[in-house]
Amino acid sequence: MDTMTAPTLVQDAYHAARPAPRPAASLHARWARHEEEVQAAQRLRHAVFAGEMGATLRPPPGTPPGLDADAFDPHCEHLIVLARPADGQPEEVVGTYRVLTPAGARQAGGLYTETEFDLGAWLALRPRMVELGRSCIDPRWRTGGVILLLWTQLLQFMQRNGLDLMIGCASVPMLDGGHAAASLWEQLRPTHLAPLQRLVQPRLPLPLQQLRGDLPVEPPALIKGYLACGARVLGAPAWDPDFGCADLPMMLDLADLPASYRRRFGFAPASVS
């Protein structure tokens, strides 16, 4: 699911204040068609993750400055939302997701999520599964319209390619040292945990025993959205020191997508196996 990550299922970049969007512009979504569009998405990611969130990014050698890139990017499909100003100025990328398909994962040698979790329980399901990640939106455009465009395109992509499972990491900021993340895990575990045979183990666990787990916390907006769509938590959170966050492993089986969201995203139920 930002790569639905920190850098996977999704990097949760929706938690910041939402300035009013730029007026007099239209929005549309498409899959990046060439390297310049991929770099525009990577530039937005750098601005959000490094500039806004203070993440420590480690791009491959030779990456141009101001871009967030890693070894998985060349094997991913990059979904972008563009704002087209009414005054004729050039289009601007204001939202993005990256999608690692089963074929892309084979080329990359695995999933980004595997750098944080042992995904052995998911081995047999990989032909049906995509990894979502590096999700972010320009702070001027954090509106329901942008998210709707992204998810409509994502679900249409899944349907076209006969895929029905989404997996990734959803990030929880650790500005308080991790107490909110630990409390969110304790809050979601009784109600939103995946079946036992699908649970995964973090490679660098959040030290839950050293953190409070009883705080009343509100899930970050992106996690709340995933849960509303029927997503499940796959286990205890990992700690991502570079991004200063805790990552919850999550999955969404499109068979669990509520009817109201199917209609909203234009997703035909007959395509879900």
ZADRENRO-648282 format. One record per residue: residue number from 0; residue in one letter; z, x, y of N, C-alpha, C in turn. Coordinates in steps of 0.05 Angstrom, whole numbers, plus 5000, padded with zeros to 4 digits. Each point is the difference from the previous one (the first is absolute). Layout:
# residues N
PT   k r  nc3  nc1  nc2 cac3 cac1 cac2  cc3  cc1  cc2
PT NUM A    Z    X    Y    Z    X    Y    Z    X    Y
...
//
This chain:
# residues 273
PT   k r  nc3  nc1  nc2 cac3 cac1 cac2  cc3  cc1  cc2
PT   0 M 5000 5018 4978 5000 4982 5022 5000 5018 5022
PT   1 D 5018 5066 5055 4999 5009 5016 5006 5005 4989
PT   2 T 4987 5035 4958 4986 5006 5008 4999 4987 5014
PT   3 M 5008 4887 4946 5009 4985 5013 5012 5015 5002
PT   4 T 5013 5098 5042 5007 5011 5003 5004 5008 5007
PT   5 A 5062 4996 5011 4993 5024 5015 4971 5002 4994
PT   6 P 4994 5020 4995 4971 5005 5001 4985 4983 4980
PT   7 T 5013 4986 4982 4985 4984 4981 5002 4970 5006
PT   8 L 5008 4979 4980 4995 4971 5004 5001 4994 5029
PT   9 V 5014 5016 5008 4997 4997 5028 5021 5015 5015
PT  10 Q 4990 5013 5021 5019 5012 5019 5007 4976 5018
PT  11 D 5026 4995 5003 5008 4976 5016 5000 5007 5029
PT  12 A 4977 4995 5013 4998 5007 5028 5000 4975 5017
PT  13 Y 5012 4978 4989 5001 4975 5015 5027 4994 5012
PT  14 H 5019 5019 4996 5028 4993 5008 5005 5005 5029
PT  15 A 4982 5014 5014 5006 5007 5028 4995 4976 5018
PT  16 A 5008 5002 5025 4995 4979 5019 4970 4995 5002
PT  17 R 4992 4975 5006 4972 4992 5000 4991 4995 5029
PT  18 P 4987 5019 5013 4990 4995 5026 4978 4979 4999
PT  19 A 4994 4987 5023 4979 4980 5000 4973 5014 4994
PT  20 P 4984 4987 4983 4974 5012 4994 4982 5002 5024
PT  21 R 4981 5018 4999 4981 5004 5021 4983 4974 5002
PT  22 P 4997 4989 5024 4984 4975 5002 4970 5006 4999
PT  23 A 4985 4978 4999 4971 5001 5002 4987 5019 4980
PT  24 A 5007 4997 4975 4988 5015 4979 4999 4983 4975
PT  25 S 4980 5004 4983 4998 4986 4975 5006 5019 4977
PT  26 L 5009 4989 4978 5008 5016 4977 4983 4994 4976
PT  27 H 4993 5020 4985 4987 4996 4974 5008 5023 4982
PT  28 A 4999 4994 4974 5007 5020 4979 4977 5007 4983
PT  29 R 4999 5025 4992 4980 5009 4981 5009 5025 4986
PT  30 W 4986 5008 4979 5006 5025 4986 4986 5023 5014
PT  31 A 5014 5022 5004 4989 5023 5014 4974 5008 4986
PT  32 R 4979 5006 5016 4973 5005 4990 4993 5030 5001
PT  33 H 5014 5015 5015 4994 5029 5002 5024 5015 5009
PT  34 E 4998 5026 5000 5023 5018 5005 5013 4995 5027
PT  35 E 4983 4994 5020 5011 4996 5027 5019 4976 5000
PT  36 E 4994 4979 4985 5018 4977 4999 5025 5006 4985
PT  37 V 4997 5016 4978 5024 5008 4986 5019 5017 5018
PT  38 Q 4988 5018 5016 5016 5016 5018 5013 4983 5022
PT  39 A 4987 4979 5008 5012 4982 5020 5025 4987 4988
PT  40 A 4998 4992 4974 5024 4989 4987 5022 5021 4997
PT  41 Q 4992 5024 4994 5020 5022 4997 5012 5007 5027
PT  42 R 4985 4997 5022 5011 5005 5026 5021 4979 5007
PT  43 L 4995 4975 4993 5019 4978 5005 5025 5006 4983
PT  44 R 4997 5008 4975 5022 5005 4983 5018 5023 5012
PT  45 H 4987 5020 5010 5015 5022 5012 5016 4990 5024
PT  46 A 4988 4984 5017 5013 4990 5023 5025 4983 4993
PT  47 V 4997 4984 4979 5023 4983 4992 5021 5016 4984
PT  48 F 4991 5015 4980 5020 5013 4982 5013 5023 5014
PT  49 A 4985 5018 5012 5011 5024 5013 5010 4993 5028
PT  50 G 4983 4987 5016 5007 4995 5028 5021 4979 5004
PT  51 E 4998 4978 4985 5019 4978 5004 5024 5002 4982
PT  52 M 4996 5008 4975 5022 5001 4980 5012 5027 4996
PT  53 G 4987 5021 5011 5012 5027 4998 4997 5013 4972
PT  54 A 4981 4991 4984 4996 5011 4973 4990 5029 5002
PT  55 T 5007 5015 4980 4989 5027 4996 4976 4998 4982
PT  56 L 4976 5004 5011 4976 4997 4984 4991 5028 4991
PT  57 R 4988 5001 4976 4992 5025 4988 4971 4997 4991
PT  58 P 4981 5000 5019 4972 4997 4992 4989 5025 4987
PT  59 P 4978 4997 4985 4988 5023 4987 4990 5020 5021
PT  60 P 4998 5026 4993 4990 5020 5018 4972 4992 5010
PT  61 G 4995 5005 5025 4974 4993 5012 4998 4972 5011
PT  62 T 5021 4983 4997 4999 4974 5011 5001 5002 5031
PT  63 P 4982 4986 5014 5000 5001 5029 5027 4990 5011
PT  64 P 5009 5011 5022 5025 4991 5012 4999 4970 5007
PT  65 G 5023 4987 4998 5002 4972 5008 4992 4981 4978
PT  66 L 4995 5010 4975 4993 4982 4978 5022 5002 4979
PT  67 D 5006 4976 4988 5017 4999 4976 4982 4999 4976
PT  68 A 5000 5021 4983 4983 5001 4977 5015 5013 4977
PT  69 D 4992 4993 4975 5011 5013 4977 4979 5002 4978
PT  70 A 5007 5010 4977 4981 5005 4979 4989 4974 4988
PT  71 F 5013 4977 5004 4991 4975 4989 4978 4987 5017
PT  72 D 5000 5005 5025 4981 4987 5018 4971 5000 4991
PT  73 P 4990 5023 4991 4971 5000 4992 4993 4981 4977
PT  74 H 5020 4992 4985 4996 4983 4977 5006 4971 5005
PT  75 C 5007 4993 5025 5009 4973 5007 4978 4985 5015
PT  76 E 5001 4974 4999 4985 4982 5018 5018 4995 5024
PT  77 H 4989 5001 5025 5016 4997 5024 4992 4975 5014
PT  78 L 5019 4981 5002 4996 4975 5014 5009 5003 5029
PT  79 I 4983 4991 5018 5007 5003 5029 4996 4973 5014
PT  80 V 5017 4996 5020 4996 4978 5019 4992 5012 5026
PT  81 L 4979 4990 5012 4989 5010 5025 5003 4980 5022
PT  82 A 5008 5009 5024 5000 4984 5024 4975 5005 5016
PT  83 R 4985 4979 5006 4976 5003 5015 5005 4989 5028
PT  84 P 5003 5018 5021 5005 4990 5027 4978 4983 5011
PT  85 A 5007 4980 5016 4980 4983 5012 4984 5014 5021
PT  86 D 5010 5022 5011 4985 5014 5021 4980 5020 4990
PT  87 G 4995 5000 4974 4980 5018 4989 5009 5028 4994
PT  88 Q 5025 5006 5002 5011 5026 4993 4998 5004 4970
PT  89 P 5001 5025 4990 4998 5004 4971 5022 4987 4985
PT  90 E 4994 4992 4975 5020 4988 4982 5022 5021 4994
PT  91 E 5023 4989 4994 5024 5017 4994 5013 4990 4975
PT  92 V 5007 5019 4982 5015 4993 4975 5029 4994 5008
PT  93 V 5009 4976 4993 5027 4992 5008 5018 4992 4976
PT  94 G 4988 5001 4976 5015 4995 4975 4986 5012 4977
PT  95 T 5015 5008 4979 4988 5012 4977 5018 4997 4975
PT  96 Y 4987 5001 4978 5012 5003 4973 4982 5019 4985
PT  97 R 5011 5014 4981 4983 5015 4981 5005 4989 4972
PT  98 V 4979 5000 4984 5001 4988 4973 4990 5020 4980
PT  99 L 5016 5006 4981 4993 5018 4978 4994 4984 4975
PT 100 T 4975 4998 4992 4992 4984 4977 5005 5015 4974
PT 101 P 4998 4987 4977 5003 5014 4975 4981 5024 4998
PT 102 A 4975 4997 5008 4981 5022 4999 5008 5022 5019
PT 103 G 5009 4993 5024 5009 5020 5019 5024 5015 4990
PT 104 A 5019 4985 4987 5024 5013 4989 4993 5021 4979
PT 105 R 4980 4993 4984 4991 5020 4979 4989 5025 5014
PT 106 Q 4985 4996 5020 4988 5023 5015 5022 5017 5013
PT 107 A 5020 4986 5011 5022 5014 5014 5020 5012 4982
PT 108 G 4999 4993 4974 5020 5010 4981 5026 4984 5000
PT 109 G 5000 4976 5011 5024 4983 5000 5002 4984 5026
PT 110 L 5023 4988 5003 5006 4984 5024 5020 5015 5018
PT 111 Y 4999 4994 5026 5019 5011 5018 5028 4991 4992
PT 112 T 5003 4975 4991 5026 4990 4992 5013 5017 4979
PT 113 E 4984 5013 4983 5010 5017 4979 5014 5025 5011
PT 114 T 4995 5007 5025 5015 5023 5011 5029 4992 5006
PT 115 E 5006 4974 5001 5026 4990 5006 5014 4986 4976
PT 116 F 4984 4990 4981 5011 4985 4978 4986 5007 4974
PT 117 D 5015 4997 4978 4988 5003 4973 4988 4973 4993
PT 118 L 4974 4998 4998 4986 4975 4995 4991 4997 4971
PT 119 G 5014 5013 4982 4992 4998 4972 4998 4971 4990
PT 120 A 5017 4982 5010 5001 4972 4991 4974 4986 5008
PT 121 W 4984 5011 5017 4976 4987 5010 4974 5011 4989
PT 122 L 5002 5019 4981 4977 5014 4990 4979 4981 4990
PT 123 A 5008 4981 4983 4980 4982 4988 4987 4981 5019
PT 124 L 5012 4996 5024 4990 4981 5019 4982 5012 5021
PT 125 R 4996 5026 4999 4985 5013 5022 4971 4991 5004
PT 126 P 4986 4991 4979 4973 4991 5005 4999 4975 5017
PT 127 R 5022 4985 5004 5001 4976 5016 5013 5004 5027
PT 128 M 5007 5025 5007 5020 5004 5021 4988 5017 5023
PT 129 V 5006 4992 5025 4994 5017 5023 5026 5008 5013
PT 130 E 4999 5023 5014 5023 5009 5016 4994 4996 5029
PT 131 L 5017 4987 5015 4998 4996 5029 5017 5021 5014
PT 132 G 4991 5009 5023 5016 5019 5014 4990 5006 5028
PT 133 R 5016 5017 5014 4994 5009 5027 4994 4976 5018
PT 134 S 5014 4978 4997 4996 4976 5016 5013 5004 5027
PT 135 C 4985 4994 5021 5012 5001 5027 4982 4984 5019
PT 136 I 5013 4992 5022 4986 4985 5021 5008 5012 5027
PT 137 D 4981 5002 5018 5005 5009 5027 5022 4981 5012
PT 138 P 5020 5011 5014 5022 4983 5010 4990 4978 5019
PT 139 R 4977 5005 5013 4990 4979 5018 4988 4976 4986
PT 140 W 4996 5003 4974 4985 4980 4985 5016 4990 4976
PT 141 R 5026 5001 5001 5017 4991 4977 5003 4970 5001
PT 142 T 4980 4987 4991 4999 4971 5000 4992 4989 4973
PT 143 G 5005 4975 4996 4993 4988 4974 4970 5001 4995
PT 144 G 4984 5000 5021 4971 5001 4997 4990 5025 4987
PT 145 V 5011 5023 5007 4992 5025 4988 5009 5001 4971
PT 146 I 5024 4992 4994 5009 5000 4972 4983 4980 4983
PT 147 L 4993 4977 5011 4983 4981 4986 4973 5013 4993
PT 148 L 4988 5014 5019 4974 5012 4996 5003 5021 4977
PT 149 L 5021 5017 5001 5003 5020 4980 5003 4988 4972
PT 150 W 5018 4980 4998 5005 4989 4973 4977 4983 4990
PT 151 T 4985 4987 5017 4977 4985 4991 4980 5019 4988
PT 152 Q 4995 5023 5013 4981 5019 4990 5010 5013 4973
PT 153 L 5026 5006 5000 5012 5011 4975 4997 4982 4976
PT 154 L 5006 4975 5004 4999 4981 4977 4971 4995 4992
PT 155 Q 4982 4999 5019 4972 4997 4993 4989 5024 4984
PT 156 F 5010 5024 5008 4993 5024 4986 5010 4999 4971
PT 157 M 5025 4991 4997 5011 4998 4973 4984 4981 4983
PT 158 Q 4993 4977 5012 4985 4980 4985 4972 5010 4992
PT 159 R 4986 5014 5018 4974 5010 4994 5000 5020 4977
PT 160 N 5022 5015 4999 5001 5022 4981 5016 4994 4974
PT 161 G 5008 4975 4997 5014 4991 4976 5027 5013 4996
PT 162 L 5014 5005 5022 5027 5013 5000 5021 4979 5007
PT 163 D 5024 5003 4989 5020 4979 5006 5028 5011 5004
PT 164 L 5004 5026 5000 5026 5012 5004 4999 5019 5024
PT 165 M 5019 4997 5018 5004 5019 5022 5026 5014 4998
PT 166 I 5001 5026 5005 5024 5015 4998 5002 5020 5023
PT 167 G 5024 5008 5007 5004 5019 5021 5029 5001 5009
PT 168 C 5005 5014 5022 5027 5003 5010 5003 4987 5027
PT 169 A 5021 4986 5004 5007 4987 5026 5024 5015 5012
PT 170 S 4997 5008 5024 5019 5018 5012 5022 4985 5016
PT 171 V 5024 5011 4999 5022 4990 5016 5010 5023 5017
PT 172 P 5001 4998 5026 5009 5022 5017 5029 5007 4993
PT 173 M 5007 5026 5004 5027 5009 4994 5014 5011 5025
PT 174 L 4996 4985 5022 5013 5009 5025 5030 5000 4998
PT 175 D 5011 4984 4982 5029 4998 4996 5009 5017 4977
PT 176 G 4983 5018 4990 5007 5017 4978 4995 4988 4972
PT 177 G 4990 4976 4999 4992 4988 4974 5017 4976 4992
PT 178 H 5020 4992 5016 5017 4978 4992 4984 4973 4999
PT 179 A 4982 4996 5019 4985 4976 5001 4981 4999 4976
PT 180 A 4988 5023 4993 4982 5000 4977 5015 4995 4974
PT 181 A 5023 5011 4997 5016 4995 4976 5009 4971 4999
PT 182 S 5007 4989 5023 5008 4972 5000 4977 4981 4994
PT 183 L 4976 5007 5010 4977 4984 4994 4994 5000 4970
PT 184 W 5002 5023 4987 4996 5002 4971 5020 4982 4986
PT 185 E 5025 5001 5007 5020 4983 4987 4995 4971 5005
PT 186 Q 4989 4993 5023 4993 4973 5007 4977 4989 4983
PT 187 L 4979 5017 4996 4976 4991 4987 5002 5002 4969
PT 188 R 5017 5017 4990 5001 5005 4972 5006 4975 4983
PT 189 P 5018 4982 5008 5005 4976 4984 4977 4980 5000
PT 190 T 4984 5000 5020 4981 4978 5004 4970 5008 4998
PT 191 H 4994 5026 5005 4972 5008 5002 4993 5023 4982
PT 192 L 5016 5006 4979 4994 5023 4983 4979 4993 4979
PT 193 A 4982 5019 4995 4980 4996 4979 5013 5000 4973
PT 194 P 4985 4990 4979 5011 5001 4973 5007 5028 4991
PT 195 L 5019 5002 4982 5012 5026 4992 4978 5019 4991
PT 196 Q 4980 4991 4985 4980 5018 4989 4981 5011 5021
PT 197 R 5002 4990 5025 4983 5010 5022 5015 5017 5020
PT 198 L 5025 5005 4996 5016 5015 5020 4993 5029 4999
PT 199 V 5002 5013 5023 4994 5028 5003 5024 5015 5011
PT 200 Q 4999 5027 4997 5022 5017 5008 4992 5018 5024
PT 201 P 5016 5002 5021 4993 5018 5022 5004 5029 4992
PT 202 R 4982 5017 5010 5003 5029 4995 5021 5013 5018
PT 203 L 5003 4990 5024 5021 5009 5018 5015 4974 5009
PT 204 P 5020 4992 4984 5013 4974 5006 5015 5001 5027
PT 205 L 5000 4977 5013 5019 4996 5022 5028 5001 4989
PT 206 P 5019 5016 5011 5026 5002 4989 5017 4975 5004
PT 207 L 4994 4979 4985 5012 4974 5004 5031 5001 4998
PT 208 Q 5010 5017 4982 5029 5001 4997 5015 5011 5024
PT 209 Q 4986 5012 5018 5012 5011 5025 4995 4982 5024
PT 210 L 4987 4977 4996 4992 4983 5022 5012 4972 4996
PT 211 R 5004 4987 5022 5009 4972 4999 4978 4982 4990
PT 212 G 5007 4980 4984 4980 4982 4990 5007 4971 5006
PT 213 D 5018 4996 5020 5009 4973 5005 4994 4990 5028
PT 214 L 4982 5015 5014 4993 4992 5028 4981 4976 5000
PT 215 P 5003 4981 5018 4980 4978 5002 4976 5011 5014
PT 216 V 4978 5003 4986 4975 5012 5011 4977 4981 4998
PT 217 E 4982 5002 5019 4975 4985 5000 4978 5018 4989
PT 218 P 4984 4992 4981 4979 5018 4991 4980 5006 5022
PT 219 P 4990 5024 5002 4978 5006 5019 4978 4980 4997
PT 220 A 4985 4995 5021 4980 4979 5000 4979 5002 4978
PT 221 L 4992 5025 4994 4979 5003 4979 5012 4993 4973
PT 222 I 5024 5009 4994 5013 4993 4974 5003 4970 4998
PT 223 K 5009 4988 5022 5004 4971 5000 4973 4986 4993
PT 224 G 4979 5010 5012 4973 4988 4995 4992 5003 4971
PT 225 Y 5005 5024 4988 4993 5004 4972 5016 4981 4982
PT 226 L 5026 4997 5005 5017 4983 4984 4990 4971 5002
PT 227 A 4992 4991 5024 4990 4973 5003 4974 4996 4984
PT 228 C 4985 5021 4995 4976 4998 4985 5005 5001 4969
PT 229 G 5025 5004 4993 5007 5001 4972 5005 5028 4988
PT 230 A 5002 5020 5017 5004 5028 4991 5027 5003 4987
PT 231 R 5002 5020 4982 5025 5007 4987 5007 5029 5005
PT 232 V 5026 5005 5000 5010 5028 5003 5001 5012 4972
PT 233 L 4991 5025 4998 4998 5013 4974 5024 5018 4993
PT 234 G 5019 5002 5017 5023 5017 4995 5013 5010 5025
PT 235 A 5020 5018 4996 5015 5010 5023 4983 5018 5018
PT 236 P 5007 5002 5025 4983 5015 5019 5001 5030 4996
PT 237 A 4978 5013 5008 4998 5029 5002 5006 5008 5029
PT 238 W 5007 5025 5003 5004 5011 5027 4976 5017 5007
PT 239 D 4988 4994 5024 4978 5016 5010 5010 5015 5024
PT 240 P 5008 5026 4998 5010 5015 5023 4980 5004 5022
PT 241 D 4974 5004 4993 4980 5005 5020 4996 4976 5019
PT 242 F 5001 4976 4989 4997 4976 5016 5026 4989 5010
PT 243 G 5023 5011 4991 5026 4990 5009 5004 4971 4991
PT 244 C 4993 4993 4976 5002 4973 4991 5007 4998 4971
PT 245 A 5008 4977 4991 5003 4994 4972 4977 4983 4992
PT 246 D 4989 5006 4976 4976 4986 4991 5007 4982 4976
PT 247 L 4995 4974 5003 5003 4981 4978 4974 4998 4985
PT 248 P 5000 5005 4973 4975 4995 4985 4996 4970 4996
PT 249 M 4976 4991 5006 4994 4971 4999 4973 4995 4987
PT 250 M 4998 4976 4989 4974 4992 4988 4996 4971 5005
PT 251 L 4974 4993 5001 4992 4972 5003 4979 4993 4979
PT 252 D 5007 4981 4983 4980 4989 4981 4988 4976 5014
PT 253 L 4973 5001 5003 4988 4978 5015 5003 4973 4987
PT 254 A 5007 4999 4975 5007 4975 4987 5024 4987 5012
PT 255 D 5017 5016 5014 5024 4990 5013 4996 4992 5029
PT 256 L 4976 5003 5010 4995 4994 5028 5002 4970 5004
PT 257 P 5018 4990 5018 5003 4972 5004 4974 4986 5009
PT 258 A 4997 4975 4994 4976 4985 5007 4995 5000 5030
PT 259 S 5021 4999 5016 4996 5000 5029 4987 5026 5010
PT 260 Y 5007 5022 4987 4989 5026 5008 4971 5003 4988
PT 261 R 4995 4988 4977 4973 5000 4990 4981 4987 5020
PT 262 R 5009 4977 5010 4983 4986 5019 4997 5016 5026
PT 263 R 5022 5012 5009 4999 5015 5025 4981 5023 4999
PT 264 F 5000 5014 4977 4984 5024 4997 4972 4995 4988
PT 265 G 4995 4974 4994 4974 4993 4988 4996 5012 4972
PT 266 F 5022 5000 4984 5000 5013 4974 4998 4978 4979
PT 267 A 4980 5003 4983 4995 4979 4979 5017 5006 4976
PT 268 P 5017 4980 4992 5018 5005 4977 4986 5005 4974
PT 269 A 4975 4991 4997 4986 5003 4974 4995 5029 4994
PT 270 S 5001 5018 5020 4993 5028 4996 5023 5016 4989
PT 271 V 5025 4988 5000 5023 5015 4991 5004 4996 4971
PT 272 S 5001 5021 4984 5004 4998 4971 5030 4999 4994
//
